[in-house]
Amino acid sequence: MQDFNRTTPVGAVAYFRHCIKYGNVNGALSCFHSEAVYLDGRELRGLDEIKTAIQAICALQFQISGATPILH
């Protein structure tokens, strides 16, 4: 596994994308704060609710690409 510097926005995004691509639900879920809110057409609150959405995304194992986060 790659070594991701999750203390930077770029590293955190790279890690999340890596987790989705390889179906790592727990890794992707670790990117969320325990009191996070996730929107996917409905409002999911907390890790237990968010986990359901992340499981569905990870099952697809998408190769997510996009722009590098802009630092302000």
PyMOL Python script that loads the backbone (N, CA, C, O; Angstrom):
from pymol import cmd

cmd.read_pdbstr("""\
ATOM      1  N   MET A   1       0.841  -1.180   0.000  1.00  0.00           N
ATOM      2  CA  MET A   1       0.000   0.000   0.000  1.00  0.00           C
ATOM      3  C   MET A   1       0.880   1.235   0.000  1.00  0.00           C
ATOM      4  O   MET A   1       1.952   1.254   0.606  1.00  0.00           O
ATOM      5  N   GLN A   2       0.417   2.253  -0.682  1.00  0.00           N
ATOM      6  CA  GLN A   2       1.142   3.514  -0.724  1.00  0.00           C
ATOM      7  C   GLN A   2       1.151   4.170   0.647  1.00  0.00           C
ATOM      8  O   GLN A   2       0.302   3.892   1.494  1.00  0.00           O
ATOM      9  N   ASP A   3       2.129   5.045   0.848  1.00  0.00           N
ATOM     10  CA  ASP A   3       2.196   5.825   2.078  1.00  0.00           C
ATOM     11  C   ASP A   3       1.570   7.187   1.802  1.00  0.00           C
ATOM     12  O   ASP A   3       2.113   7.975   1.029  1.00  0.00           O
ATOM     13  N   PHE A   4       0.431   7.465   2.428  1.00  0.00           N
ATOM     14  CA  PHE A   4      -0.296   8.710   2.204  1.00  0.00           C
ATOM     15  C   PHE A   4      -0.089   9.648   3.382  1.00  0.00           C
ATOM     16  O   PHE A   4      -0.187   9.233   4.537  1.00  0.00           O
ATOM     17  N   ASN A   5       0.197  10.908   3.093  1.00  0.00           N
ATOM     18  CA  ASN A   5       0.310  11.925   4.123  1.00  0.00           C
ATOM     19  C   ASN A   5      -1.069  12.543   4.304  1.00  0.00           C
ATOM     20  O   ASN A   5      -1.425  13.505   3.624  1.00  0.00           O
ATOM     21  N   ARG A   6      -1.837  11.981   5.224  1.00  0.00           N
ATOM     22  CA  ARG A   6      -3.222  12.421   5.399  1.00  0.00           C
ATOM     23  C   ARG A   6      -3.334  13.714   6.194  1.00  0.00           C
ATOM     24  O   ARG A   6      -4.440  14.159   6.500  1.00  0.00           O
ATOM     25  N   THR A   7      -2.208  14.318   6.529  1.00  0.00           N
ATOM     26  CA  THR A   7      -2.251  15.608   7.225  1.00  0.00           C
ATOM     27  C   THR A   7      -2.355  16.769   6.245  1.00  0.00           C
ATOM     28  O   THR A   7      -2.485  17.921   6.659  1.00  0.00           O
ATOM     29  N   THR A   8      -2.298  16.474   4.947  1.00  0.00           N
ATOM     30  CA  THR A   8      -2.444  17.507   3.926  1.00  0.00           C
ATOM     31  C   THR A   8      -3.717  17.235   3.125  1.00  0.00           C
ATOM     32  O   THR A   8      -4.124  16.079   3.001  1.00  0.00           O
ATOM     33  N   PRO A   9      -4.352  18.272   2.580  1.00  0.00           N
ATOM     34  CA  PRO A   9      -5.548  18.043   1.756  1.00  0.00           C
ATOM     35  C   PRO A   9      -5.285  17.106   0.574  1.00  0.00           C
ATOM     36  O   PRO A   9      -6.109  16.244   0.269  1.00  0.00           O
ATOM     37  N   VAL A  10      -4.154  17.272  -0.079  1.00  0.00           N
ATOM     38  CA  VAL A  10      -3.830  16.430  -1.237  1.00  0.00           C
ATOM     39  C   VAL A  10      -3.683  14.972  -0.813  1.00  0.00           C
ATOM     40  O   VAL A  10      -4.198  14.072  -1.476  1.00  0.00           O
ATOM     41  N   GLY A  11      -2.984  14.744   0.287  1.00  0.00           N
ATOM     42  CA  GLY A  11      -2.788  13.385   0.778  1.00  0.00           C
ATOM     43  C   GLY A  11      -4.084  12.742   1.243  1.00  0.00           C
ATOM     44  O   GLY A  11      -4.308  11.554   1.014  1.00  0.00           O
ATOM     45  N   ALA A  12      -4.933  13.517   1.892  1.00  0.00           N
ATOM     46  CA  ALA A  12      -6.214  12.996   2.374  1.00  0.00           C
ATOM     47  C   ALA A  12      -7.115  12.601   1.205  1.00  0.00           C
ATOM     48  O   ALA A  12      -7.748  11.546   1.235  1.00  0.00           O
ATOM     49  N   VAL A  13      -7.170  13.437   0.190  1.00  0.00           N
ATOM     50  CA  VAL A  13      -7.979  13.130  -0.994  1.00  0.00           C
ATOM     51  C   VAL A  13      -7.420  11.898  -1.709  1.00  0.00           C
ATOM     52  O   VAL A  13      -8.184  11.030  -2.133  1.00  0.00           O
ATOM     53  N   ALA A  14      -6.108  11.818  -1.844  1.00  0.00           N
ATOM     54  CA  ALA A  14      -5.485  10.658  -2.497  1.00  0.00           C
ATOM     55  C   ALA A  14      -5.806   9.369  -1.740  1.00  0.00           C
ATOM     56  O   ALA A  14      -6.085   8.337  -2.351  1.00  0.00           O
ATOM     57  N   TYR A  15      -5.765   9.433  -0.409  1.00  0.00           N
ATOM     58  CA  TYR A  15      -6.067   8.250   0.400  1.00  0.00           C
ATOM     59  C   TYR A  15      -7.523   7.829   0.220  1.00  0.00           C
ATOM     60  O   TYR A  15      -7.810   6.645   0.046  1.00  0.00           O
ATOM     61  N   PHE A  16      -8.443   8.792   0.263  1.00  0.00           N
ATOM     62  CA  PHE A  16      -9.860   8.475   0.094  1.00  0.00           C
ATOM     63  C   PHE A  16     -10.100   7.828  -1.273  1.00  0.00           C
ATOM     64  O   PHE A  16     -10.806   6.825  -1.370  1.00  0.00           O
ATOM     65  N   ARG A  17      -9.524   8.392  -2.306  1.00  0.00           N
ATOM     66  CA  ARG A  17      -9.672   7.823  -3.664  1.00  0.00           C
ATOM     67  C   ARG A  17      -9.104   6.411  -3.734  1.00  0.00           C
ATOM     68  O   ARG A  17      -9.690   5.529  -4.362  1.00  0.00           O
ATOM     69  N   HIS A  18      -7.961   6.202  -3.087  1.00  0.00           N
ATOM     70  CA  HIS A  18      -7.326   4.881  -3.060  1.00  0.00           C
ATOM     71  C   HIS A  18      -8.260   3.867  -2.381  1.00  0.00           C
ATOM     72  O   HIS A  18      -8.433   2.751  -2.873  1.00  0.00           O
ATOM     73  N   CYS A  19      -8.851   4.257  -1.266  1.00  0.00           N
ATOM     74  CA  CYS A  19      -9.760   3.369  -0.541  1.00  0.00           C
ATOM     75  C   CYS A  19     -10.966   2.991  -1.392  1.00  0.00           C
ATOM     76  O   CYS A  19     -11.369   1.828  -1.410  1.00  0.00           O
ATOM     77  N   ILE A  20     -11.539   3.951  -2.088  1.00  0.00           N
ATOM     78  CA  ILE A  20     -12.687   3.671  -2.956  1.00  0.00           C
ATOM     79  C   ILE A  20     -12.277   2.705  -4.065  1.00  0.00           C
ATOM     80  O   ILE A  20     -12.978   1.727  -4.323  1.00  0.00           O
ATOM     81  N   LYS A  21     -11.164   2.968  -4.712  1.00  0.00           N
ATOM     82  CA  LYS A  21     -10.697   2.134  -5.830  1.00  0.00           C
ATOM     83  C   LYS A  21     -10.485   0.684  -5.416  1.00  0.00           C
ATOM     84  O   LYS A  21     -10.771  -0.231  -6.189  1.00  0.00           O
ATOM     85  N   TYR A  22      -9.980   0.467  -4.192  1.00  0.00           N
ATOM     86  CA  TYR A  22      -9.668  -0.885  -3.745  1.00  0.00           C
ATOM     87  C   TYR A  22     -10.700  -1.467  -2.792  1.00  0.00           C
ATOM     88  O   TYR A  22     -10.473  -2.518  -2.193  1.00  0.00           O
ATOM     89  N   GLY A  23     -11.845  -0.782  -2.648  1.00  0.00           N
ATOM     90  CA  GLY A  23     -12.938  -1.321  -1.853  1.00  0.00           C
ATOM     91  C   GLY A  23     -12.676  -1.354  -0.357  1.00  0.00           C
ATOM     92  O   GLY A  23     -13.232  -2.200   0.344  1.00  0.00           O
ATOM     93  N   ASN A  24     -11.847  -0.457   0.146  1.00  0.00           N
ATOM     94  CA  ASN A  24     -11.485  -0.417   1.558  1.00  0.00           C
ATOM     95  C   ASN A  24     -12.488   0.456   2.322  1.00  0.00           C
ATOM     96  O   ASN A  24     -12.279   1.659   2.481  1.00  0.00           O
ATOM     97  N   VAL A  25     -13.567  -0.155   2.788  1.00  0.00           N
ATOM     98  CA  VAL A  25     -14.641   0.572   3.464  1.00  0.00           C
ATOM     99  C   VAL A  25     -14.135   1.233   4.741  1.00  0.00           C
ATOM    100  O   VAL A  25     -14.384   2.418   4.963  1.00  0.00           O
ATOM    101  N   ASN A  26     -13.434   0.487   5.575  1.00  0.00           N
ATOM    102  CA  ASN A  26     -12.970   1.045   6.848  1.00  0.00           C
ATOM    103  C   ASN A  26     -11.990   2.198   6.632  1.00  0.00           C
ATOM    104  O   ASN A  26     -12.028   3.189   7.361  1.00  0.00           O
ATOM    105  N   GLY A  27     -11.122   2.075   5.642  1.00  0.00           N
ATOM    106  CA  GLY A  27     -10.190   3.156   5.332  1.00  0.00           C
ATOM    107  C   GLY A  27     -10.919   4.403   4.863  1.00  0.00           C
ATOM    108  O   GLY A  27     -10.621   5.509   5.314  1.00  0.00           O
ATOM    109  N   ALA A  28     -11.874   4.227   3.958  1.00  0.00           N
ATOM    110  CA  ALA A  28     -12.647   5.375   3.456  1.00  0.00           C
ATOM    111  C   ALA A  28     -13.448   6.002   4.587  1.00  0.00           C
ATOM    112  O   ALA A  28     -13.545   7.226   4.682  1.00  0.00           O
ATOM    113  N   LEU A  29     -14.015   5.174   5.432  1.00  0.00           N
ATOM    114  CA  LEU A  29     -14.811   5.680   6.543  1.00  0.00           C
ATOM    115  C   LEU A  29     -13.941   6.434   7.547  1.00  0.00           C
ATOM    116  O   LEU A  29     -14.424   7.341   8.225  1.00  0.00           O
ATOM    117  N   SER A  30     -12.673   6.069   7.646  1.00  0.00           N
ATOM    118  CA  SER A  30     -11.773   6.756   8.583  1.00  0.00           C
ATOM    119  C   SER A  30     -11.489   8.195   8.148  1.00  0.00           C
ATOM    120  O   SER A  30     -10.902   8.961   8.911  1.00  0.00           O
ATOM    121  N   CYS A  31     -11.888   8.563   6.960  1.00  0.00           N
ATOM    122  CA  CYS A  31     -11.713   9.933   6.479  1.00  0.00           C
ATOM    123  C   CYS A  31     -12.783  10.873   7.022  1.00  0.00           C
ATOM    124  O   CYS A  31     -12.693  12.087   6.838  1.00  0.00           O
ATOM    125  N   PHE A  32     -13.782  10.326   7.682  1.00  0.00           N
ATOM    126  CA  PHE A  32     -14.891  11.121   8.195  1.00  0.00           C
ATOM    127  C   PHE A  32     -14.787  11.297   9.698  1.00  0.00           C
ATOM    128  O   PHE A  32     -14.388  10.380  10.415  1.00  0.00           O
ATOM    129  N   HIS A  33     -15.148  12.476  10.167  1.00  0.00           N
ATOM    130  CA  HIS A  33     -15.249  12.754  11.595  1.00  0.00           C
ATOM    131  C   HIS A  33     -16.429  11.957  12.157  1.00  0.00           C
ATOM    132  O   HIS A  33     -17.393  11.693  11.438  1.00  0.00           O
ATOM    133  N   SER A  34     -16.364  11.584  13.400  1.00  0.00           N
ATOM    134  CA  SER A  34     -17.422  10.768  14.000  1.00  0.00           C
ATOM    135  C   SER A  34     -18.796  11.454  13.982  1.00  0.00           C
ATOM    136  O   SER A  34     -19.823  10.779  14.051  1.00  0.00           O
ATOM    137  N   GLU A  35     -18.818  12.771  13.889  1.00  0.00           N
ATOM    138  CA  GLU A  35     -20.086  13.509  13.841  1.00  0.00           C
ATOM    139  C   GLU A  35     -20.356  14.105  12.461  1.00  0.00           C
ATOM    140  O   GLU A  35     -21.121  15.061  12.334  1.00  0.00           O
ATOM    141  N   ALA A  36     -19.733  13.546  11.438  1.00  0.00           N
ATOM    142  CA  ALA A  36     -19.876  14.063  10.079  1.00  0.00           C
ATOM    143  C   ALA A  36     -21.308  13.910   9.565  1.00  0.00           C
ATOM    144  O   ALA A  36     -22.081  13.082  10.046  1.00  0.00           O
ATOM    145  N   VAL A  37     -21.629  14.732   8.579  1.00  0.00           N
ATOM    146  CA  VAL A  37     -22.891  14.629   7.847  1.00  0.00           C
ATOM    147  C   VAL A  37     -22.527  14.373   6.391  1.00  0.00           C
ATOM    148  O   VAL A  37     -21.709  15.094   5.821  1.00  0.00           O
ATOM    149  N   TYR A  38     -23.124  13.355   5.788  1.00  0.00           N
ATOM    150  CA  TYR A  38     -22.866  12.980   4.402  1.00  0.00           C
ATOM    151  C   TYR A  38     -24.180  13.080   3.644  1.00  0.00           C
ATOM    152  O   TYR A  38     -25.210  12.577   4.096  1.00  0.00           O
ATOM    153  N   LEU A  39     -24.137  13.728   2.495  1.00  0.00           N
ATOM    154  CA  LEU A  39     -25.349  13.906   1.690  1.00  0.00           C
ATOM    155  C   LEU A  39     -25.245  13.074   0.418  1.00  0.00           C
ATOM    156  O   LEU A  39     -24.281  13.206  -0.335  1.00  0.00           O
ATOM    157  N   ASP A  40     -26.213  12.235   0.182  1.00  0.00           N
ATOM    158  CA  ASP A  40     -26.283  11.467  -1.064  1.00  0.00           C
ATOM    159  C   ASP A  40     -27.731  11.423  -1.559  1.00  0.00           C
ATOM    160  O   ASP A  40     -28.211  10.397  -2.040  1.00  0.00           O
ATOM    161  N   GLY A  41     -28.411  12.565  -1.426  1.00  0.00           N
ATOM    162  CA  GLY A  41     -29.831  12.630  -1.724  1.00  0.00           C
ATOM    163  C   GLY A  41     -30.644  12.564  -0.440  1.00  0.00           C
ATOM    164  O   GLY A  41     -31.833  12.883  -0.409  1.00  0.00           O
ATOM    165  N   ARG A  42     -29.974  12.148   0.597  1.00  0.00           N
ATOM    166  CA  ARG A  42     -30.547  12.152   1.945  1.00  0.00           C
ATOM    167  C   ARG A  42     -29.437  12.553   2.898  1.00  0.00           C
ATOM    168  O   ARG A  42     -28.264  12.553   2.524  1.00  0.00           O
ATOM    169  N   GLU A  43     -29.787  12.883   4.089  1.00  0.00           N
ATOM    170  CA  GLU A  43     -28.806  13.334   5.067  1.00  0.00           C
ATOM    171  C   GLU A  43     -28.448  12.173   5.991  1.00  0.00           C
ATOM    172  O   GLU A  43     -29.295  11.669   6.728  1.00  0.00           O
ATOM    173  N   LEU A  44     -27.191  11.759   5.941  1.00  0.00           N
ATOM    174  CA  LEU A  44     -26.699  10.681   6.797  1.00  0.00           C
ATOM    175  C   LEU A  44     -25.821  11.298   7.868  1.00  0.00           C
ATOM    176  O   LEU A  44     -24.901  12.055   7.558  1.00  0.00           O
ATOM    177  N   ARG A  45     -26.093  10.984   9.126  1.00  0.00           N
ATOM    178  CA  ARG A  45     -25.362  11.578  10.249  1.00  0.00           C
ATOM    179  C   ARG A  45     -24.623  10.502  11.030  1.00  0.00           C
ATOM    180  O   ARG A  45     -25.195   9.476  11.399  1.00  0.00           O
ATOM    181  N   GLY A  46     -23.356  10.754  11.273  1.00  0.00           N
ATOM    182  CA  GLY A  46     -22.550   9.830  12.070  1.00  0.00           C
ATOM    183  C   GLY A  46     -22.024   8.662  11.251  1.00  0.00           C
ATOM    184  O   GLY A  46     -22.531   8.367  10.169  1.00  0.00           O
ATOM    185  N   LEU A  47     -21.012   8.011  11.776  1.00  0.00           N
ATOM    186  CA  LEU A  47     -20.319   6.960  11.028  1.00  0.00           C
ATOM    187  C   LEU A  47     -21.191   5.743  10.730  1.00  0.00           C
ATOM    188  O   LEU A  47     -21.044   5.128   9.673  1.00  0.00           O
ATOM    189  N   ASP A  48     -22.088   5.387  11.630  1.00  0.00           N
ATOM    190  CA  ASP A  48     -22.938   4.223  11.374  1.00  0.00           C
ATOM    191  C   ASP A  48     -23.824   4.432  10.147  1.00  0.00           C
ATOM    192  O   ASP A  48     -23.981   3.523   9.333  1.00  0.00           O
ATOM    193  N   GLU A  49     -24.398   5.619  10.014  1.00  0.00           N
ATOM    194  CA  GLU A  49     -25.247   5.898   8.853  1.00  0.00           C
ATOM    195  C   GLU A  49     -24.406   6.086   7.590  1.00  0.00           C
ATOM    196  O   GLU A  49     -24.781   5.612   6.517  1.00  0.00           O
ATOM    197  N   ILE A  50     -23.283   6.768   7.715  1.00  0.00           N
ATOM    198  CA  ILE A  50     -22.419   7.028   6.557  1.00  0.00           C
ATOM    199  C   ILE A  50     -21.843   5.732   6.006  1.00  0.00           C
ATOM    200  O   ILE A  50     -21.637   5.605   4.799  1.00  0.00           O
ATOM    201  N   LYS A  51     -21.585   4.777   6.881  1.00  0.00           N
ATOM    202  CA  LYS A  51     -20.972   3.508   6.463  1.00  0.00           C
ATOM    203  C   LYS A  51     -21.782   2.820   5.370  1.00  0.00           C
ATOM    204  O   LYS A  51     -21.205   2.230   4.457  1.00  0.00           O
ATOM    205  N   THR A  52     -23.090   2.887   5.449  1.00  0.00           N
ATOM    206  CA  THR A  52     -23.943   2.258   4.428  1.00  0.00           C
ATOM    207  C   THR A  52     -23.661   2.836   3.046  1.00  0.00           C
ATOM    208  O   THR A  52     -23.537   2.090   2.075  1.00  0.00           O
ATOM    209  N   ALA A  53     -23.559   4.151   2.955  1.00  0.00           N
ATOM    210  CA  ALA A  53     -23.272   4.797   1.674  1.00  0.00           C
ATOM    211  C   ALA A  53     -21.867   4.453   1.192  1.00  0.00           C
ATOM    212  O   ALA A  53     -21.664   4.181   0.008  1.00  0.00           O
ATOM    213  N   ILE A  54     -20.899   4.463   2.103  1.00  0.00           N
ATOM    214  CA  ILE A  54     -19.511   4.170   1.731  1.00  0.00           C
ATOM    215  C   ILE A  54     -19.373   2.720   1.267  1.00  0.00           C
ATOM    216  O   ILE A  54     -18.610   2.438   0.343  1.00  0.00           O
ATOM    217  N   GLN A  55     -20.095   1.807   1.892  1.00  0.00           N
ATOM    218  CA  GLN A  55     -20.060   0.406   1.464  1.00  0.00           C
ATOM    219  C   GLN A  55     -20.531   0.267   0.012  1.00  0.00           C
ATOM    220  O   GLN A  55     -19.946  -0.480  -0.773  1.00  0.00           O
ATOM    221  N   ALA A  56     -21.584   0.990  -0.327  1.00  0.00           N
ATOM    222  CA  ALA A  56     -22.108   0.928  -1.696  1.00  0.00           C
ATOM    223  C   ALA A  56     -21.110   1.502  -2.694  1.00  0.00           C
ATOM    224  O   ALA A  56     -20.928   0.951  -3.780  1.00  0.00           O
ATOM    225  N   ILE A  57     -20.464   2.605  -2.330  1.00  0.00           N
ATOM    226  CA  ILE A  57     -19.475   3.226  -3.217  1.00  0.00           C
ATOM    227  C   ILE A  57     -18.262   2.318  -3.367  1.00  0.00           C
ATOM    228  O   ILE A  57     -17.771   2.114  -4.477  1.00  0.00           O
ATOM    229  N   CYS A  58     -17.781   1.777  -2.262  1.00  0.00           N
ATOM    230  CA  CYS A  58     -16.597   0.916  -2.305  1.00  0.00           C
ATOM    231  C   CYS A  58     -16.859  -0.376  -3.080  1.00  0.00           C
ATOM    232  O   CYS A  58     -15.943  -0.916  -3.700  1.00  0.00           O
ATOM    233  N   ALA A  59     -18.084  -0.874  -3.053  1.00  0.00           N
ATOM    234  CA  ALA A  59     -18.422  -2.087  -3.794  1.00  0.00           C
ATOM    235  C   ALA A  59     -18.221  -1.895  -5.294  1.00  0.00           C
ATOM    236  O   ALA A  59     -17.926  -2.851  -6.012  1.00  0.00           O
ATOM    237  N   LEU A  60     -18.380  -0.665  -5.765  1.00  0.00           N
ATOM    238  CA  LEU A  60     -18.213  -0.362  -7.190  1.00  0.00           C
ATOM    239  C   LEU A  60     -16.759  -0.212  -7.592  1.00  0.00           C
ATOM    240  O   LEU A  60     -16.428  -0.329  -8.772  1.00  0.00           O
ATOM    241  N   GLN A  61     -15.885   0.047  -6.627  1.00  0.00           N
ATOM    242  CA  GLN A  61     -14.448   0.209  -6.838  1.00  0.00           C
ATOM    243  C   GLN A  61     -14.124   1.143  -8.005  1.00  0.00           C
ATOM    244  O   GLN A  61     -13.369   0.800  -8.915  1.00  0.00           O
ATOM    245  N   PHE A  62     -14.715   2.320  -7.945  1.00  0.00           N
ATOM    246  CA  PHE A  62     -14.470   3.344  -8.959  1.00  0.00           C
ATOM    247  C   PHE A  62     -13.027   3.836  -8.920  1.00  0.00           C
ATOM    248  O   PHE A  62     -12.392   3.858  -7.866  1.00  0.00           O
ATOM    249  N   GLN A  63     -12.528   4.225 -10.071  1.00  0.00           N
ATOM    250  CA  GLN A  63     -11.263   4.957 -10.181  1.00  0.00           C
ATOM    251  C   GLN A  63     -11.667   6.422 -10.195  1.00  0.00           C
ATOM    252  O   GLN A  63     -12.073   6.939 -11.236  1.00  0.00           O
ATOM    253  N   ILE A  64     -11.563   7.097  -9.058  1.00  0.00           N
ATOM    254  CA  ILE A  64     -11.989   8.482  -8.956  1.00  0.00           C
ATOM    255  C   ILE A  64     -10.824   9.382  -9.353  1.00  0.00           C
ATOM    256  O   ILE A  64      -9.709   9.235  -8.852  1.00  0.00           O
ATOM    257  N   SER A  65     -11.098  10.301 -10.250  1.00  0.00           N
ATOM    258  CA  SER A  65     -10.069  11.264 -10.632  1.00  0.00           C
ATOM    259  C   SER A  65     -10.675  12.666 -10.537  1.00  0.00           C
ATOM    260  O   SER A  65     -11.893  12.842 -10.531  1.00  0.00           O
ATOM    261  N   GLY A  66      -9.815  13.617 -10.466  1.00  0.00           N
ATOM    262  CA  GLY A  66     -10.295  14.991 -10.386  1.00  0.00           C
ATOM    263  C   GLY A  66      -9.106  15.917 -10.177  1.00  0.00           C
ATOM    264  O   GLY A  66      -7.947  15.500 -10.188  1.00  0.00           O
ATOM    265  N   ALA A  67      -9.426  17.145  -9.991  1.00  0.00           N
ATOM    266  CA  ALA A  67      -8.386  18.158  -9.807  1.00  0.00           C
ATOM    267  C   ALA A  67      -7.730  17.988  -8.454  1.00  0.00           C
ATOM    268  O   ALA A  67      -8.322  17.447  -7.519  1.00  0.00           O
ATOM    269  N   THR A  68      -6.507  18.453  -8.364  1.00  0.00           N
ATOM    270  CA  THR A  68      -5.807  18.493  -7.087  1.00  0.00           C
ATOM    271  C   THR A  68      -6.439  19.582  -6.234  1.00  0.00           C
ATOM    272  O   THR A  68      -6.696  20.677  -6.734  1.00  0.00           O
ATOM    273  N   PRO A  69      -6.698  19.306  -4.949  1.00  0.00           N
ATOM    274  CA  PRO A  69      -7.308  20.341  -4.104  1.00  0.00           C
ATOM    275  C   PRO A  69      -6.471  21.628  -4.113  1.00  0.00           C
ATOM    276  O   PRO A  69      -5.241  21.597  -4.074  1.00  0.00           O
ATOM    277  N   ILE A  70      -7.168  22.726  -4.163  1.00  0.00           N
ATOM    278  CA  ILE A  70      -6.501  24.046  -4.144  1.00  0.00           C
ATOM    279  C   ILE A  70      -6.354  24.497  -2.704  1.00  0.00           C
ATOM    280  O   ILE A  70      -7.319  24.488  -1.940  1.00  0.00           O
ATOM    281  N   LEU A  71      -5.170  24.884  -2.344  1.00  0.00           N
ATOM    282  CA  LEU A  71      -4.914  25.337  -0.984  1.00  0.00           C
ATOM    283  C   LEU A  71      -5.006  26.847  -0.929  1.00  0.00           C
ATOM    284  O   LEU A  71      -4.396  27.543  -1.741  1.00  0.00           O
ATOM    285  N   HIS A  72      -5.756  27.348   0.013  1.00  0.00           N
ATOM    286  CA  HIS A  72      -5.917  28.798   0.170  1.00  0.00           C
ATOM    287  C   HIS A  72      -5.205  29.254   1.416  1.00  0.00           C
ATOM    288  O   HIS A  72      -5.218  30.443   1.734  1.00  0.00           O
TER     289      HIS A  72
END
""", "prot")
cmd.dss("prot")
cmd.show_as("cartoon", "prot")
cmd.util.cbc("prot")
cmd.orient("prot")
